[in-house]
Amino acid sequence: MWNFLLGIFRDKADGLLGKVIDVCFMFGLIGGIGTSLALGTPLLAEGIHSLFDVEKTLTFNLTIVVILMVFFCICLYFFGLKKD
């Protein structure tokens, strides 16, 4: 649990209230990443189409999504949130 929650909620931060806050945070995080991916994919596809004259298809958009997901996973694996 984060330190600022301990100051606000005291002993309730490790109980049910803390779990509810964690779940809400995870939904917000997933929603933010999904929104970024959903808005970035057509923009990137349009840029690649105008530069390299690649046809914009569903397969092309899915390829961009997969490449971005692999990039995010590699970044999180090697440069994770906890740095020593």
Stockholm file with secondary structure:
# STOCKHOLM 1.0

chainA/1-84         MWNFLLGIFRDKADGLLGKVIDVCFMFGLIGGIGTSLALGTPLLAEGIHSLFDVEKTLTFNLTIVVILMVFFCICLYFFGLKKD
#=GR chainA/1-84 SS CCHHHHHHHGGGGGSHHHHHHHHHHHHHHHHHHHHHHHHHHHHHHHHHHHHHCCCCCHHHHHHHHHHHHHHHHHHHHHSCSCCC
#=GC SS_cons        CCHHHHHHHGGGGGSHHHHHHHHHHHHHHHHHHHHHHHHHHHHHHHHHHHHHCCCCCHHHHHHHHHHHHHHHHHHHHHSCSCCC
//
